[in-house]
Amino acid sequence: MKTLLLPSGSPIPILGQGTWYMGEDPMQKQREIDALRLGMDLGMTLIDTAEMYAEGGAEEVVGAAIAGRRDEVFLVSKVYPHNADRRGVQAACERSLRRLGVDCIDLYLLHWRGAVPLDETLTAFESLKQAGKIRDFGVSNFDRADMQEAAEARGGEQIAVDQVLYNLTKRGIEWALRPWCREQGIPVMAYSPLESTPADQRRMLGNPRLQAIAQRHNASPAQIALAWLLRQENLIAIPKAVAPEHIRQNRAALDIVLTDQDLAEIDIAFPPPRRDTPLDMR
Ligand SMILES: NC(=O)c1ccc[n+]([C@@H]2O[C@H](COP(=O)([O-])OP(=O)(O)OC[C@H]3O[C@@H](n4cnc5c(N)ncnc54)[C@H](OP(=O)(O)O)[C@@H]3O)[C@@H](O)[C@H]2O)c1
């Protein structure tokens, strides 16, 4: 698996696995565990989760999937904004560690910006880092202005990533956030790379131009959507998949090389932003 370096110098795989909606249905638990293990077997060892997902249920699925394989994985989890004060961060992290069955989370993120001052959250993250409970920390759903403010806050120079919604149909970050992150050397972690709601996904993957490009590569539209993200510098993508064929396809997307013609056609089908727009979030 290809990696990139976080600002701390730690390597992180550029393609991982999401876990939103895992852990909600006990009948699906084994299927979800098997899915994450298959992904790990294929090299997608970055696993993204959050205390929010199934209110801890997704972290328990991850814990079961990585049991005995901790050394192979790069674990990302997130704290709720309402738990992001000094004591709350500490307690939330301990709960996540317990559910995941590990001593340390590789990358711990503030899930989105809430009412707690950034200084307080970032200082709490620093303490967790010093205590060895997390290796790196970052943020999620932060737009450019939030990032600027966070970078200037105490501890802000250690922000390792911004995890944001980014895919072919949601390219708004290319206007301001992405160039800013590039200048600062902060990687972007693209969530919902395939669009998470069925209607949005149908609209994106059903695009005729995308389908034509996919045909040329003997690939699926989803693979082209992922390949388009994965060719970008300093970018990490975290598709979520439970179906084994989806997991295999997602891994194989890493090997697709898009041509200049493909990229030009993609820009016609899914135009880049022409003005600044607020960050998309879901
Ligand atoms: N920080 C945040 O606020 C935030 C917000 C949203 C998501 N996230 C993270 O990002 C991860 C990914 O985002 P997401 O789950 O919203 O959406 P996504 O990964 O873009 O899409 C997931 C959907 O795509 C399907 N899929 C996966 N691979 C496919 C393929 N090769 N071909 C066709 N369909 C495929 C999955 O089906 P099956 O499962 O049936 O295989 C699932 O229905 C989340 O799981 C979560 O970890 C973070």
The ligand as a Tripos MOL2 file, in Angstrom:
@<TRIPOS>MOLECULE
LIG
   48    52     1     0     0
SMALL
NO_CHARGES

@<TRIPOS>ATOM
      1 N1        -15.8210   13.0550    9.0690 N.am      1 LIG1
      2 C1        -17.0660   12.9850    8.6900 C.2       1 LIG1
      3 O1        -17.9100   13.8290    9.0210 O.2       1 LIG1
      4 C2        -17.4830   11.8230    7.8230 C.ar      1 LIG1
      5 C3        -18.7320   11.8750    7.1630 C.ar      1 LIG1
      6 C4        -19.0670   10.8050    6.3450 C.ar      1 LIG1
      7 C5        -18.2180    9.7190    6.2100 C.ar      1 LIG1
      8 N2        -17.0340    9.6700    6.9080 N.ar      1 LIG1
      9 C6        -16.1290    8.4900    6.7980 C.3       1 LIG1
     10 O2        -15.8670    8.2360    5.4380 O.3       1 LIG1
     11 C7        -16.2630    6.9040    5.1190 C.3       1 LIG1
     12 C8        -16.7260    6.7980    3.6840 C.3       1 LIG1
     13 O3        -17.8240    7.6410    3.4400 O.3       1 LIG1
     14 P1        -19.3230    7.0770    3.2700 P.3       1 LIG1
     15 O4        -19.4680    5.7820    3.9920 O.co2     1 LIG1
     16 O5        -20.2180    8.2040    3.6050 O.co2     1 LIG1
     17 O6        -19.4730    6.8840    1.6950 O.3       1 LIG1
     18 P2        -18.6560    6.0950    0.5620 P.3       1 LIG1
     19 O7        -17.5920    5.2810    1.1320 O.co2     1 LIG1
     20 O8        -18.3230    7.0800   -0.4750 O.co2     1 LIG1
     21 O9        -19.8250    5.1590   -0.0200 O.3       1 LIG1
     22 C9        -20.2900    4.0450    0.6850 C.3       1 LIG1
     23 C10       -21.3070    3.3320   -0.1790 C.3       1 LIG1
     24 O10       -20.7050    2.9760   -1.4270 O.3       1 LIG1
     25 C11       -20.8290    1.5840   -1.6470 C.3       1 LIG1
     26 N3        -19.5910    1.1640   -2.3250 N.ar      1 LIG1
     27 C12       -18.3650    0.9720   -1.7790 C.ar      1 LIG1
     28 N4        -17.4820    0.5950   -2.7280 N.ar      1 LIG1
     29 C13       -18.1700    0.5280   -3.8890 C.ar      1 LIG1
     30 C14       -17.8220    0.1910   -5.2210 C.ar      1 LIG1
     31 N5        -16.5770   -0.1560   -5.5390 N.pl3     1 LIG1
     32 N6        -18.7950    0.2460   -6.1680 N.ar      1 LIG1
     33 C15       -20.0540    0.6150   -5.8530 C.ar      1 LIG1
     34 N7        -20.4450    0.9520   -4.6200 N.ar      1 LIG1
     35 C16       -19.5150    0.9080   -3.6430 C.ar      1 LIG1
     36 C17       -21.0130    0.9510   -0.2970 C.3       1 LIG1
     37 O11       -21.7390   -0.2580   -0.4250 O.3       1 LIG1
     38 P3        -21.4770   -1.5840    0.4910 P.3       1 LIG1
     39 O12       -21.1730   -1.1190    1.8810 O.co2     1 LIG1
     40 O13       -22.7430   -2.3250    0.3510 O.co2     1 LIG1
     41 O14       -20.3280   -2.3450   -0.1020 O.co2     1 LIG1
     42 C18       -21.8050    2.0310    0.4280 C.3       1 LIG1
     43 O15       -23.1720    1.9170    0.1040 O.3       1 LIG1
     44 C19       -17.3610    6.6210    6.1610 C.3       1 LIG1
     45 O16       -17.6860    5.2560    6.2440 O.3       1 LIG1
     46 C20       -16.7380    7.2280    7.3780 C.3       1 LIG1
     47 O17       -15.7440    6.3690    7.9190 O.3       1 LIG1
     48 C21       -16.6570   10.7320    7.6760 C.ar      1 LIG1
@<TRIPOS>BOND
     1     1     2 1
     2     2     3 2
     3     2     4 1
     4     4     5 ar
     5     4    48 ar
     6     5     6 ar
     7     6     7 ar
     8     7     8 ar
     9     8     9 1
    10     8    48 ar
    11     9    10 1
    12     9    46 1
    13    10    11 1
    14    11    12 1
    15    11    44 1
    16    12    13 1
    17    13    14 1
    18    14    15 2
    19    14    16 1
    20    14    17 1
    21    17    18 1
    22    18    19 2
    23    18    20 1
    24    18    21 1
    25    21    22 1
    26    22    23 1
    27    23    24 1
    28    23    42 1
    29    24    25 1
    30    25    26 1
    31    25    36 1
    32    26    27 ar
    33    26    35 ar
    34    27    28 ar
    35    28    29 ar
    36    29    30 ar
    37    29    35 ar
    38    30    31 1
    39    30    32 ar
    40    32    33 ar
    41    33    34 ar
    42    34    35 ar
    43    36    37 1
    44    36    42 1
    45    37    38 1
    46    38    39 2
    47    38    40 1
    48    38    41 1
    49    42    43 1
    50    44    45 1
    51    44    46 1
    52    46    47 1
@<TRIPOS>SUBSTRUCTURE
     1 LIG1         1 GROUP 0 **** ****
